[in-house]
Amino acid sequence: MLRQTVPSLRRCLGMLSSNSGRQSRLVVQSMGVRSLSTSSSRTPPISTSSDAIIQGQVVDIHNRRIFPGQVHVKGTTIASIQELSEDDTTIPTDQYILPGFCDSHVHVESSLLVPSEFARLSVSHGTVAIVTDPHEIANVCGMPGIRFMLDNAAQVPFHFFFGAPSCVPATAFETAGAEITADDIRELFDHPDYKGKIVYLAEMMNWPGVIAEDPDCLEKIQIALDRGLPVDGHAPNVRSPLIEQYAKHGMTTDHESFTLPEAKEKIAAGLKVQIREGSGARNFDELHPILGLYPEQTMFCCDDTHPDLLRERHLDWHVREAVKLGYNLFDVLRAASKNVVEHYKLPVGLLRQGDNADFIVVNNLQDFDVQETWINGQCVARHKEPLFDSVPVSEPINFFDRTDPITIDDIARNDPGPVRVIVAHDGQLVTSEQHLQPGGDDPDVLKIVNVNRYDRNAPIATAYIKGFGLQQGAFAGSVAHDSHNIVAVGCTDQDLVDAVNAIINVKGGLSFSKDGQAQVLPLPVAGLMSTGNGPDVADEYILLDRLVKENGSKLRAPYMTLSFMALLVIPQLKLSDKGLFCGKTFRFMNVSLAEDEEQLEGEAASS
């Protein structure tokens, strides 16, 4: 039974109220009692003027020059760009006009926000377009989930360009809620309602299948190639000569490089490399030299970003940091705009006469503090505030079959000898493996569980993990790439059970549990996204993040790291709902080393 005292409940909600002035949607569970309040705030109406002139210093990334000028916006397009005299003192010197930023690879669902709300946060950072793979919701809800994303995105003034998910489910070694077939991909590309909205084949994660020329993989790739659409790659730590074999089948990009030599090999194989910096994977520090070496083959992306980080920054951070490191301004800006637009053939303006009026105004070319964001001839954000309203989600879509609470007996283990331990690394999606004694001298060896949310009768997978640093309590989430079952890490079995059951009670979310008290952020849309507005969800997420860190974790983004502990397509050890899995050999592994010995003895006896 979960318990929550009234004073503690008030402290949780009061902390958010005093920080933000907004009401909270955080659920605090106590003996079956739930407290939930919502807020509704409306923003000023978006400017709909069909004729506007913006003056300032025009940043021309095509001719690599900056000049005083004015941009004439008429309707949705740029009617003209006029160069003015440098002696004209009326032209603002603290107002730079440049192409808006385009994220080359991002999963909206990882922000815990629906697309329309993602847009409201990102426009304040100068983002005008994203290339997004909806495979998170597709793994839960299939084609209806993709349609939900398209419909919600269409209701705001922002450029969303979706991919057709290529690997749903991601592997055959886990349980997902749906499957996207080759026929589904044809429908997504050919349906008249999706023209111009679904523009590429999303990351082909089954790189072993591509290299082995698996018929299903090759069919999906060919569907895109036949339509002249790019195919995104996904090849973590795949090196020469395998990367050449992978690339030759039509791959065009990769966002999974962890080292500079790896990125160089992928560029040599013909791939464009996306420098990723998000909440979980942070590869900018290692990869930024390719920006100077291969500016035409480099793009920026965030991949997976939680709402607290998205409220703080988006691609403006990549641009700011790259310029600070001394890279050529025009090379930096093309990685954040031109390279993305041209690679994916996007109808996004690049600050030329006749282009879509998609551009931003910043204060200077060091801080890149965004003053205004324009999309399709409308000013959609000014001084960090979006100028369009949130979109209500009246009927959240979900697939969550597990309803009964789990028990301590469900996750019990008895491992008297050494075990395989997943080792998590801060800022990385890859893990490593150690052989340790559970309950031994290392207090960081904790239990991890993966609970199948789609089959209420499925057994629960359990294993061991270190690297989280948690000293008390447990935390859990139904955001668990890529099948999005419930994954939890904890110090005691009781806390683990409480954290998981808190999520089962609300059919998806993030939770923290300690001493019988559980706090939950409900994610009613597919167990992945909130129906709240971005700033509120960010505040609620920050509270949970703080609880995990106050109880020992040193990870920068513990919930994001947790979500990747079930991502089987990235090595080394991960935990599927079906068991411990090695991403290098693509096979299940025993948790107990003693089981290895018994298995070998059995094989020897049978031979």
Legacy VTK file of the C-alpha trace (Angstrom):
# vtk DataFile Version 3.0
C-alpha trace
ASCII
DATASET POLYDATA
POINTS 607 float
0.000 0.000 0.000
1.319 3.433 -0.903
1.162 6.047 1.811
1.474 9.815 1.521
1.073 12.157 4.452
-0.816 15.401 3.854
2.106 17.705 4.853
4.365 15.932 2.367
1.755 16.292 -0.373
1.571 20.031 0.279
5.338 20.338 0.178
5.482 18.661 -3.237
2.797 20.827 -4.784
3.941 23.968 -2.983
7.451 23.580 -4.332
6.119 23.768 -7.875
3.720 26.578 -7.129
6.376 28.796 -5.582
8.786 28.148 -8.450
6.481 28.776 -11.362
3.280 30.458 -10.334
1.423 27.683 -12.144
-0.676 24.877 -10.798
0.673 21.360 -10.927
-0.545 18.243 -12.708
1.725 16.022 -10.617
-0.096 13.080 -9.106
0.821 12.094 -5.579
-0.529 8.645 -4.759
-1.595 7.833 -1.225
-3.718 4.833 -0.304
-5.592 5.083 -3.594
-6.161 8.870 -3.295
-5.064 11.057 -6.195
-4.782 14.852 -6.362
-4.874 16.461 -9.792
-5.345 20.088 -10.766
-4.927 21.739 -14.131
-4.270 25.228 -15.358
-5.274 27.055 -18.490
-3.450 30.145 -19.705
-3.933 31.808 -23.048
-1.218 33.588 -24.966
-1.561 36.735 -27.085
-2.940 36.078 -30.569
-0.475 35.344 -33.344
0.300 38.154 -35.769
-1.540 37.619 -39.048
-0.244 40.657 -40.886
0.274 39.838 -44.567
2.812 42.620 -45.072
5.772 43.352 -42.810
9.272 44.810 -43.062
12.019 43.724 -40.684
15.257 45.685 -40.610
18.622 44.643 -39.228
21.858 42.920 -40.144
21.003 40.261 -42.728
23.025 37.037 -42.439
23.302 35.579 -45.952
24.504 31.986 -45.500
24.473 31.339 -49.270
26.923 34.081 -50.192
28.569 33.994 -46.749
28.193 37.673 -45.973
26.437 39.996 -43.518
24.981 43.320 -44.558
22.520 45.956 -43.280
19.194 45.418 -44.935
15.499 44.852 -44.708
13.353 41.802 -45.316
9.959 42.403 -46.873
7.428 39.732 -45.926
4.287 39.507 -48.011
1.820 36.784 -47.140
3.764 33.604 -46.412
6.842 34.422 -48.480
9.787 36.793 -48.609
8.930 39.315 -51.316
12.360 40.939 -51.286
15.579 41.407 -49.356
17.032 44.868 -49.820
20.605 45.786 -48.951
20.859 49.196 -47.287
23.703 51.614 -46.805
26.167 50.909 -44.046
25.986 54.617 -43.246
22.270 54.407 -42.448
22.193 54.844 -38.673
18.509 53.869 -38.479
19.297 50.219 -39.185
19.548 48.291 -35.886
23.030 46.963 -35.173
21.767 44.668 -32.412
19.261 42.834 -34.600
20.504 40.024 -36.828
18.174 38.286 -39.288
19.084 34.714 -40.218
17.468 31.439 -41.328
15.522 29.607 -38.634
16.966 26.474 -37.077
16.007 22.941 -38.202
16.532 19.887 -35.985
17.630 17.058 -38.285
16.576 14.182 -36.001
14.300 14.302 -32.982
11.642 12.194 -31.296
8.921 14.561 -30.110
7.589 11.961 -27.677
10.790 12.106 -25.616
9.930 15.666 -24.619
6.888 14.196 -22.796
4.858 16.719 -24.808
2.442 16.372 -27.706
3.713 17.900 -30.974
1.804 21.179 -30.653
3.307 21.765 -27.219
6.785 20.797 -28.395
6.417 23.516 -31.015
5.447 26.138 -28.418
8.665 25.539 -26.488
11.043 25.165 -29.427
9.982 28.311 -31.341
11.266 30.414 -28.449
14.744 29.084 -29.277
14.531 29.921 -32.975
13.509 26.480 -34.228
11.224 26.676 -37.261
11.280 23.025 -38.377
12.049 19.531 -37.136
12.619 16.211 -38.875
10.944 13.776 -36.526
10.527 10.025 -36.278
7.259 9.040 -34.535
8.410 5.494 -33.837
7.943 5.898 -30.079
4.168 6.216 -30.294
4.149 3.808 -33.254
5.643 1.111 -31.015
2.742 1.604 -28.612
-0.252 2.404 -30.823
0.808 1.671 -34.397
-0.727 3.614 -37.298
-3.378 5.336 -35.129
-0.527 6.724 -33.028
1.186 8.185 -36.089
-2.095 9.747 -37.200
-2.489 11.293 -33.742
0.911 12.967 -34.115
0.107 14.267 -37.597
-3.284 15.631 -36.567
-2.010 17.364 -33.449
0.998 18.838 -35.259
-1.197 20.282 -38.007
-2.947 22.593 -35.549
-0.004 24.932 -34.903
2.146 27.223 -37.108
5.300 25.115 -37.157
7.064 22.923 -39.717
6.800 19.262 -38.726
8.307 16.745 -41.158
7.659 13.176 -40.116
9.365 9.969 -41.118
7.755 6.604 -41.770
9.021 4.384 -38.915
11.100 1.548 -40.373
11.624 -0.649 -37.303
8.436 -1.172 -35.311
9.002 -3.216 -33.290
12.683 -2.378 -33.064
13.664 -6.031 -32.616
12.092 -9.456 -32.240
13.558 -9.722 -28.747
11.029 -7.471 -26.985
7.276 -6.946 -26.755
5.818 -3.872 -28.437
2.227 -2.773 -28.801
2.120 -2.696 -32.600
3.889 -3.373 -35.882
4.506 -1.108 -38.872
4.706 -3.201 -42.036
6.022 -2.450 -45.504
2.416 -1.933 -46.640
1.918 0.579 -43.830
4.974 2.473 -45.026
3.561 2.574 -48.560
0.345 4.008 -47.166
2.184 6.662 -45.186
4.151 7.759 -48.245
1.262 7.614 -50.728
-1.782 8.749 -48.758
-2.884 12.139 -50.121
-3.453 13.520 -46.618
0.192 12.906 -45.727
1.839 14.433 -48.793
4.540 16.853 -47.701
4.180 15.676 -44.101
5.913 12.287 -44.253
9.111 12.897 -46.178
11.643 10.148 -45.424
12.147 6.610 -44.141
13.019 6.958 -40.475
16.098 5.433 -38.902
16.787 1.898 -40.080
17.926 0.492 -36.749
18.257 -3.090 -37.926
21.720 -2.578 -39.366
22.584 -6.302 -39.086
19.476 -7.057 -41.136
20.468 -4.521 -43.784
23.980 -5.926 -44.076
22.582 -9.477 -44.222
20.109 -8.253 -46.870
17.049 -9.218 -44.891
14.117 -9.047 -47.373
11.855 -7.026 -45.066
14.545 -4.399 -44.404
15.430 -4.091 -48.074
11.777 -3.847 -49.103
11.166 -0.923 -46.756
14.299 0.843 -47.972
13.333 0.322 -51.597
9.865 1.770 -50.997
11.526 5.046 -50.003
14.137 4.985 -52.746
11.482 4.360 -55.411
9.828 7.602 -54.323
13.060 9.583 -54.237
12.961 9.907 -50.452
15.999 9.788 -48.152
16.623 6.932 -45.728
17.929 7.681 -42.252
20.556 5.402 -40.783
21.199 4.201 -37.242
24.533 2.460 -36.771
25.928 2.758 -33.235
29.602 1.781 -33.133
29.360 0.166 -36.574
32.804 0.586 -38.071
34.596 -0.166 -41.307
34.134 -2.432 -43.258
30.596 -3.012 -41.932
29.611 0.638 -42.220
30.349 0.620 -45.957
28.147 -2.447 -46.394
25.372 -0.733 -44.465
25.641 2.585 -46.309
25.610 1.065 -49.799
21.999 -0.057 -49.330
20.739 3.517 -49.425
21.475 4.960 -45.990
22.123 8.697 -46.012
22.604 9.815 -42.389
23.680 8.636 -38.950
23.148 10.209 -35.542
24.683 7.405 -33.465
28.391 8.262 -33.557
30.076 8.279 -30.152
33.677 8.994 -31.176
35.365 11.185 -33.766
37.038 8.273 -35.630
33.644 6.582 -35.890
32.068 9.742 -37.338
34.906 10.119 -39.847
34.455 6.543 -41.063
30.744 7.138 -41.582
31.369 10.307 -43.572
33.944 8.436 -45.658
31.260 5.809 -46.325
28.998 8.531 -47.749
26.801 9.266 -44.740
26.031 12.676 -43.317
26.660 12.811 -39.584
24.251 14.459 -37.176
25.937 15.877 -34.079
23.613 14.968 -31.228
23.198 16.793 -27.949
20.081 15.935 -25.974
19.083 14.971 -22.464
20.388 11.417 -22.616
23.032 11.268 -25.348
25.506 14.132 -25.401
28.027 13.720 -28.197
28.800 17.339 -29.115
32.087 17.540 -27.204
33.465 14.493 -28.996
32.120 15.165 -32.482
32.288 18.915 -33.032
35.598 18.753 -35.010
33.711 17.298 -37.991
32.009 20.682 -38.299
35.324 22.186 -39.363
36.507 19.153 -41.329
33.286 18.287 -43.194
30.885 21.258 -42.988
28.782 20.066 -45.920
28.223 16.622 -44.362
27.320 17.828 -40.864
23.950 18.530 -39.261
22.788 19.233 -35.717
20.163 17.266 -33.826
18.822 16.667 -30.320
17.283 13.189 -30.783
15.744 12.847 -27.298
15.176 15.898 -25.098
13.162 16.110 -21.907
10.926 19.152 -21.249
13.223 20.814 -18.716
16.058 21.012 -21.254
13.754 21.966 -24.128
12.410 24.875 -22.109
15.988 26.025 -21.588
17.436 25.475 -25.062
17.217 23.702 -28.411
19.492 24.058 -31.458
20.390 27.570 -30.317
22.728 25.805 -27.871
24.526 23.881 -30.636
24.997 27.079 -32.619
26.154 29.099 -29.630
28.660 26.477 -28.493
30.074 25.895 -31.980
30.647 29.612 -32.562
32.210 29.898 -29.101
34.694 27.175 -30.100
35.762 29.263 -33.087
34.079 27.462 -35.978
33.158 29.493 -39.031
29.799 31.196 -38.471
28.428 30.227 -41.883
29.465 26.576 -41.490
27.722 26.510 -38.110
24.520 28.048 -39.434
24.362 25.720 -42.431
24.569 22.716 -40.062
21.564 24.171 -38.224
19.518 24.996 -41.323
20.701 24.752 -44.945
22.166 21.244 -44.800
18.983 19.897 -43.225
16.618 21.652 -45.619
18.541 20.558 -48.685
19.147 16.966 -47.560
15.491 16.251 -46.775
14.199 18.565 -49.562
12.082 20.526 -47.107
9.849 23.449 -48.099
11.476 25.628 -45.447
12.773 29.092 -46.235
16.485 29.925 -46.087
16.211 33.711 -46.190
16.114 34.278 -49.927
13.701 36.208 -52.077
10.765 33.942 -52.956
11.432 31.579 -50.044
8.938 30.762 -47.335
9.204 33.512 -44.743
10.865 31.271 -42.137
13.568 33.153 -40.253
14.636 34.400 -36.856
15.908 37.629 -35.334
18.691 37.405 -32.735
20.458 40.010 -30.620
24.016 39.170 -31.703
26.092 36.408 -33.282
27.643 35.194 -30.038
24.718 34.690 -27.659
22.073 34.044 -30.344
19.377 35.248 -27.962
16.257 34.842 -30.100
14.098 37.977 -30.217
11.574 36.799 -32.804
10.767 33.631 -34.741
8.859 33.838 -38.041
7.221 30.888 -39.784
5.235 31.158 -43.015
5.192 34.928 -42.731
3.857 35.003 -39.159
5.703 36.026 -36.052
5.138 32.923 -33.877
7.385 33.813 -30.918
8.659 37.033 -29.412
11.076 37.453 -26.496
10.975 33.767 -25.541
7.164 33.569 -25.547
5.118 31.648 -28.139
2.375 33.651 -29.798
-0.010 30.744 -30.326
-2.116 28.768 -27.884
-1.888 25.225 -26.588
-4.006 22.634 -28.385
-6.361 20.703 -26.069
-6.110 16.917 -26.253
-9.644 15.711 -25.636
-9.119 11.983 -26.241
-5.628 10.685 -25.442
-4.624 7.550 -27.319
-3.050 4.683 -25.343
-2.416 0.926 -25.145
-1.882 -0.251 -21.573
-3.157 -3.739 -20.768
-1.494 -4.393 -17.409
-3.919 -3.373 -14.662
-3.114 -5.502 -11.618
-0.375 -4.342 -9.242
2.832 -6.313 -9.169
4.224 -7.859 -5.968
7.622 -8.409 -4.391
7.386 -12.077 -5.325
7.096 -11.080 -8.987
10.568 -9.499 -8.979
12.374 -11.753 -6.496
15.808 -13.098 -7.446
18.165 -15.521 -5.716
21.666 -15.175 -7.125
24.238 -16.541 -4.672
27.164 -16.095 -7.044
28.495 -13.417 -9.422
26.114 -11.909 -11.965
26.267 -9.865 -15.139
25.721 -6.216 -14.290
24.650 -3.525 -16.763
26.904 -0.465 -16.336
25.235 2.815 -17.319
27.349 5.803 -18.398
26.262 9.406 -17.954
25.506 11.166 -21.229
25.731 7.971 -23.284
23.273 5.415 -24.625
25.874 2.644 -24.703
26.447 0.537 -21.620
29.166 -1.878 -20.572
29.272 -5.135 -18.619
30.787 -6.079 -15.278
30.656 -9.299 -13.264
29.894 -8.537 -9.627
28.368 -10.018 -6.514
24.847 -8.706 -5.793
24.574 -7.416 -2.242
28.378 -7.243 -2.059
30.725 -4.356 -1.339
29.462 -2.120 -4.170
26.321 -0.275 -2.999
25.739 1.001 -6.530
24.709 -2.459 -7.772
20.932 -2.131 -7.879
18.058 -4.172 -9.232
16.452 -3.240 -12.557
13.104 -4.584 -13.778
11.257 -4.470 -17.086
7.472 -4.980 -16.871
5.486 -5.835 -20.010
2.635 -3.306 -20.229
0.880 -4.979 -23.160
0.317 -8.411 -21.589
-0.912 -8.431 -18.009
0.117 -12.083 -17.563
3.679 -11.794 -18.850
6.487 -12.548 -16.383
8.687 -9.676 -15.249
12.314 -9.484 -16.363
14.849 -8.684 -13.645
18.598 -8.044 -13.642
21.253 -5.834 -12.027
22.630 -2.419 -12.930
25.148 0.116 -11.681
26.011 3.698 -12.569
22.820 5.325 -11.309
24.174 6.063 -7.836
20.759 5.840 -6.216
21.051 5.343 -2.449
17.380 5.329 -1.433
14.058 4.719 -3.160
13.233 3.666 -6.701
12.160 5.365 -9.905
10.324 4.084 -12.945
8.965 5.099 -16.331
6.802 3.834 -19.171
9.040 5.850 -21.497
11.456 3.000 -22.216
12.874 2.833 -25.708
11.768 1.449 -27.990
8.837 -0.728 -26.945
7.973 1.434 -23.936
7.262 -1.137 -21.322
7.805 -0.119 -17.678
11.443 0.036 -16.591
12.475 0.718 -12.997
15.671 0.868 -10.927
15.596 0.767 -7.146
17.342 0.128 -3.861
14.707 -2.181 -2.371
12.141 -4.523 -3.842
9.340 -2.712 -2.017
10.304 0.649 -3.472
10.565 -0.931 -6.930
7.097 -2.449 -6.619
5.642 0.854 -5.414
7.254 2.818 -8.257
5.961 0.394 -10.900
2.472 0.194 -9.408
2.221 3.981 -9.330
2.653 3.944 -13.121
0.206 1.073 -13.587
-2.392 3.064 -11.605
-2.295 5.959 -14.109
-1.622 3.796 -17.209
1.719 5.352 -18.007
4.031 7.992 -16.631
7.161 8.646 -14.597
7.383 7.925 -10.879
9.572 8.067 -7.800
8.890 5.985 -4.690
10.455 5.906 -1.258
9.259 4.553 2.081
5.744 3.902 0.795
5.251 7.318 -0.807
5.102 7.705 -4.592
5.009 10.774 -6.800
3.846 10.361 -10.392
3.823 12.458 -13.532
0.969 10.920 -15.596
1.569 10.528 -19.333
-1.893 9.639 -20.656
-0.969 9.883 -24.346
0.453 6.414 -25.096
2.167 6.395 -21.706
4.679 8.768 -23.361
3.245 12.283 -23.406
1.371 14.618 -21.102
-1.701 16.611 -22.095
-0.388 19.599 -20.121
1.402 22.675 -21.400
5.163 22.675 -21.751
6.226 24.872 -18.828
3.957 23.015 -16.401
5.194 19.607 -17.528
8.781 20.836 -17.270
8.170 21.915 -13.666
6.648 18.559 -12.778
9.478 16.685 -14.430
12.039 18.820 -12.592
10.473 17.825 -9.260
10.812 14.109 -10.024
14.326 14.611 -11.381
15.235 16.446 -8.170
13.875 13.635 -6.002
16.047 11.061 -7.781
19.138 13.251 -7.422
18.439 14.118 -3.794
18.413 10.392 -3.126
21.867 9.813 -4.531
21.892 9.784 -8.336
24.640 11.850 -9.954
23.361 11.402 -13.505
22.509 14.592 -15.368
19.243 13.128 -16.668
18.442 9.940 -14.716
14.983 9.402 -16.245
16.379 9.757 -19.751
19.219 7.349 -18.980
16.715 4.912 -17.472
14.607 5.054 -20.638
17.518 3.743 -22.711
18.309 0.754 -20.510
15.803 -1.229 -22.586
17.059 -0.038 -25.991
18.382 -3.303 -27.379
19.751 -1.930 -30.646
22.482 -0.005 -28.831
25.125 -2.145 -27.095
26.201 -3.575 -24.800
23.910 -5.002 -22.113
20.257 -3.956 -21.937
17.142 -5.397 -20.310
14.214 -6.430 -22.498
10.878 -7.436 -21.027
11.973 -10.921 -22.107
15.346 -10.891 -20.371
18.926 -9.628 -20.331
20.154 -8.908 -23.863
23.540 -8.316 -25.498
23.397 -5.685 -28.238
26.736 -6.804 -29.686
25.863 -10.448 -30.276
22.095 -9.867 -30.556
21.198 -12.676 -28.179
19.866 -13.139 -24.678
22.301 -13.612 -21.819
22.033 -15.285 -18.442
22.033 -12.917 -15.486
23.795 -15.427 -13.248
27.232 -16.649 -14.283
26.409 -19.914 -12.558
23.684 -20.399 -15.149
26.367 -20.101 -17.844
28.280 -22.962 -16.262
25.168 -25.106 -15.955
24.328 -24.388 -19.591
27.812 -25.381 -20.762
27.703 -28.553 -18.693
24.335 -29.444 -20.194
25.596 -28.842 -23.734
28.686 -30.971 -23.050
26.573 -33.795 -21.646
24.221 -33.745 -24.629
27.106 -33.894 -27.092
LINES 1 608
607 0 1 2 3 4 5 6 7 8 9 10 11 12 13 14 15 16 17 18 19 20 21 22 23 24 25 26 27 28 29 30 31 32 33 34 35 36 37 38 39 40 41 42 43 44 45 46 47 48 49 50 51 52 53 54 55 56 57 58 59 60 61 62 63 64 65 66 67 68 69 70 71 72 73 74 75 76 77 78 79 80 81 82 83 84 85 86 87 88 89 90 91 92 93 94 95 96 97 98 99 100 101 102 103 104 105 106 107 108 109 110 111 112 113 114 115 116 117 118 119 120 121 122 123 124 125 126 127 128 129 130 131 132 133 134 135 136 137 138 139 140 141 142 143 144 145 146 147 148 149 150 151 152 153 154 155 156 157 158 159 160 161 162 163 164 165 166 167 168 169 170 171 172 173 174 175 176 177 178 179 180 181 182 183 184 185 186 187 188 189 190 191 192 193 194 195 196 197 198 199 200 201 202 203 204 205 206 207 208 209 210 211 212 213 214 215 216 217 218 219 220 221 222 223 224 225 226 227 228 229 230 231 232 233 234 235 236 237 238 239 240 241 242 243 244 245 246 247 248 249 250 251 252 253 254 255 256 257 258 259 260 261 262 263 264 265 266 267 268 269 270 271 272 273 274 275 276 277 278 279 280 281 282 283 284 285 286 287 288 289 290 291 292 293 294 295 296 297 298 299 300 301 302 303 304 305 306 307 308 309 310 311 312 313 314 315 316 317 318 319 320 321 322 323 324 325 326 327 328 329 330 331 332 333 334 335 336 337 338 339 340 341 342 343 344 345 346 347 348 349 350 351 352 353 354 355 356 357 358 359 360 361 362 363 364 365 366 367 368 369 370 371 372 373 374 375 376 377 378 379 380 381 382 383 384 385 386 387 388 389 390 391 392 393 394 395 396 397 398 399 400 401 402 403 404 405 406 407 408 409 410 411 412 413 414 415 416 417 418 419 420 421 422 423 424 425 426 427 428 429 430 431 432 433 434 435 436 437 438 439 440 441 442 443 444 445 446 447 448 449 450 451 452 453 454 455 456 457 458 459 460 461 462 463 464 465 466 467 468 469 470 471 472 473 474 475 476 477 478 479 480 481 482 483 484 485 486 487 488 489 490 491 492 493 494 495 496 497 498 499 500 501 502 503 504 505 506 507 508 509 510 511 512 513 514 515 516 517 518 519 520 521 522 523 524 525 526 527 528 529 530 531 532 533 534 535 536 537 538 539 540 541 542 543 544 545 546 547 548 549 550 551 552 553 554 555 556 557 558 559 560 561 562 563 564 565 566 567 568 569 570 571 572 573 574 575 576 577 578 579 580 581 582 583 584 585 586 587 588 589 590 591 592 593 594 595 596 597 598 599 600 601 602 603 604 605 606
